[in-house]
Structures are given as structure tokens and as C-alpha cells.
């Protein structure tokens, strides 16, 4: 029984040490410990969602990108404007 408790203590000590050393720096954002772990998990979930969305809408993607490019050009004003 004492051996099990020693093993459990060692496992939790290792987890605590790993949790303290986990750090993420993304631009001006910096997180350490549990918040950094939560940010990493959130990033994986968001990336999975984006990949799923792109795979489901792959047939419509070229049209969408063409329309987005046209919108960006209109907003920037690269195209000549018509005089009223």
C-alpha cells in the first residue's frame, strides 16, 4: 500500500512539474501553466474545425475566394471608380 501511495505522489509531482513548465508565447500574448494548456487545446480544436469546414465546402472554395478578392480590391480602391 505504501508503495502505491509513493507511486501516486511521484506521478502527481511529475504532472505538477510539467504543468509549471508549460509556456506559450504568441505575439504579445503569454501564458504559463494551466491557461497555456487550455490555449493549446483550444488551438487544436479550432484547427480541427477549420479543417473540417474546408473539407466540407471544398467545392465552393474557389468561388468564395474569388468573391473575397473582388471585395478586397473594391475596398482598397485599386479599380478605377466610375464618375457619377
C-alpha positions in Angstrom: 0.0 0.0 0.0 2.8 2.4 0.9 4.4 1.6 -2.5 1.2 2.7 -4.3 1.0 6.0 -2.4 4.6 6.7 -3.3 3.9 6.0 -6.9 0.8 8.2 -6.9 2.8 11.0 -5.3 5.5 10.7 -7.8 3.0 10.8 -10.7 1.3 13.9 -9.4 4.7 15.6 -8.7 5.7 14.9 -12.3 2.4 16.3 -13.6 2.8 19.4 -11.4 6.3 20.0 -12.7 5.2 19.6 -16.3 2.3 21.9 -15.8 4.5 24.7 -14.3 7.0 24.4 -17.2 4.4 24.6 -20.0 4.6 28.1 -21.6 3.1 29.5 -24.8 4.2 32.8 -26.3 2.2 34.1 -29.2 3.0 37.6 -30.2 2.0 39.9 -27.2 0.1 37.0 -25.6 1.9 34.9 -23.0 0.5 32.1 -20.9 2.1 29.7 -18.4 0.7 26.6 -16.7 -3.0 25.7 -16.9 -4.0 28.7 -19.1 -1.3 27.7 -21.6 -2.5 24.1 -21.7 -6.1 25.4 -22.3 -4.9 27.7 -25.1 -3.1 24.8 -26.8 -6.2 22.6 -26.6 -8.4 25.4 -27.9 -6.0 25.9 -30.8 -6.1 22.2 -31.7 -10.0 22.2 -31.6 -10.2 25.4 -33.7 -7.7 24.0 -36.3 -9.8 20.8 -36.5 -13.0 22.8 -37.0 -11.4 24.9 -39.8 -10.1 21.8 -41.5 -13.5 20.2 -41.3 -15.2 23.3 -42.7 -12.7 23.5 -45.6 -13.2 19.8 -46.4 -17.0 20.1 -46.5 -17.0 23.3 -48.5 -14.1 22.5 -50.9 -16.4 22.6 -53.9 -17.4 26.2 -53.2 -14.0 27.4 -52.1 -12.7 28.8 -55.4 -15.8 30.9 -55.9 -15.7 32.2 -52.4 -12.0 33.2 -52.7 -12.7 34.9 -56.0 -15.5 36.9 -54.4 -13.4 37.8 -51.4 -10.6 39.0 -53.6 -13.1 41.2 -55.6 -14.4 42.6 -52.3 -10.8 43.4 -51.1 -10.0 45.1 -54.3 -13.1 47.2 -54.1 -12.4 48.2 -50.5 -8.8 49.1 -51.3 -9.8 51.2 -54.3 -7.4 49.5 -56.8 -10.1 49.6 -59.5 -11.0 52.8 -61.3 -14.1 54.3 -60.0 -16.9 55.5 -62.2 -17.8 59.1 -62.1 -21.5 59.8 -61.5 
